[in-house]
Amino acid sequence: MRIDSRTCRACGKCIPFCPVGAIEMTPEGVSAIDYDECVECGVCLRSAVCPSGALFQDELTWPRTLRHLFSNPVSVHASTRVPGRGMEEMKTNDVTGRYPPGVVGIIIEIGRPILGTRFRQVEIVTRHLAASGLAVDASSPLIPLMSDVATGTFRPDILEEKVLSAIVSCDVPESRLAEALERLEEVQSRIDTVFSVGIIVPSGEAGKQPARQDGERRGYAACLSRSVSLHGKTNIGLGKRSRG
Amino acid sequence: MTHTLHRQGEYLDRDFVVLAMSAKGLNELGSADKLRVFLRLAEQFHPVNLGDMKSGSRFEYALEEILARVEDTSIVHAAFDGLPSVEAFVAELARADLGLSVVVTGDTEDVRQMCLRRLHRAPHTTEYSLGIWGRKDRLPPADRLAITSMCGHSLVSPRLVEKLLSEVRSGLKTPEAAAAELARPCVCGIFNTSRASALLAGCD
């Protein structure tokens, strides 16, 4: 995204809309975008707040196109055909069987909330997980960006690209969940951003224990106790397969 | 994608999002019409927000405009500020038998009990939030984060919250009007304006 300094009226109305604070007033008295910090989410332009039309989307070329793909939820990844930066994950598990009983999905969204991330930070996480035998989901939009999937290493030309977030998902057997989360805890002190963590599990048997007790029975109560809240996402099982 | 997860702060007991989508290659073809039915049904239960990730929310567009842009690959949402509306909507969705996957974000035990009451079976799959890890010292204050985290794509800026909070305090805007402005950057329609109003009124 760019601001045409010739037409900017220096009203500053666009400044608060930028989620990553990349728009500032310059000493020359016009609004300007820090191009290295801008994640190409498009919020400033969509807000239609500029009275002079000074904001404009410049042509993005590789690897900057990744910023748009991972930050603007209106964009769709060719590999997933899902709008946004993630995958279907548990949302269609009632149809896909993506997470069968006994398998726990770990969803790590790096850069969320609000701080964003460079792919260099994402690589710190993927390399650490790979070294622990935890592979990134093969259908993830991150996979085509890796030069070595086995080690979780990204192409060097994308490492400095900044995005609002990137999602690392991996599957583990229930029996390895606690260990996987311990590996993830180790990486916290090594990165310069935040990440939000979710775990995907079966909802439990009908009429049986509430989630926390069910977790205890399955051996991941310690994981649930890390959560500040049991506010979560529930696939209520209304999906059905059809022909296409 | 986990865009309705990881909501933070107070009043989560009045914060629910219901979404529907098709599974690519499995029940995708022709699903746009069913996704439109979802949105029309949702509208009957007075959601505080509604939208399609590809088309925008009702704080940007009229319902008919959103419906016209829904595609087979869309993800449609409706946000509610109370469980009774969600429960009535889910019962209607079950009757409509659309065959799409439906996910309810909210207190997982409330949702589980709702499924037992209305669908007479336990839900299928749950995703729990284990919270935020890493450099939490770099984040905005918790009461601001409670507002921004209602857009899971992080499109609601902390600076915009500060600006609108300042306007509320100086009497230029009501919390409700400020919440409606904050909802605009959230293209999915999952920003809960009712809860945002309450949070704005309680910010330090």
Interface residues (C-beta under 8 A of the other chain):
Chain A: I15 P16 F17 C18 P19 G21 C41 V43 R46 S47 P73 V74 V76 T80 R81 V82 P83 G84 R85 G86 M87 E88 E89 M90 K91 T92 N93 D94 V95 T96 Y99 G105 I107 E109 G111 R112 P113 I114 L115 G116 L164 S165 I167 L181 L184 E185 Q188 I191 D192 T193 V194 F195 S196 V197 G198 I199 I200 V201 P202 S203 G204 E205 A206 G207 K208 P210 A211 C223 L224 R226 S227 V228 S229 L230 H231 G232 K233 T234 N235 I236 G237 L238 G239 K240 R241 S242 R243 G244
Chain B: M1 T2 H3 T4 L5 H6 R7 Q8 L12 D15 L19 M21 S22 A23 K24 G25 L26 N27 E28 L29 M53 K54 T73 S74 I75 V90 L93 A94 D97 L98 G99 L100 S101 V102 V103 V104 T105 G106 D107 T108 E109 V111 R112 C115 L116 L119 R121 A122 P123 H124 T125 T126 E127 Y128 S129 L130 G131 I132 W133 G134 R135 K136 R138 L139 P140 L145 T148 S149 G152 H153 S154 L155 V156 S157 P158 R159 L160 E162 K163 R184 P185 V187 C188
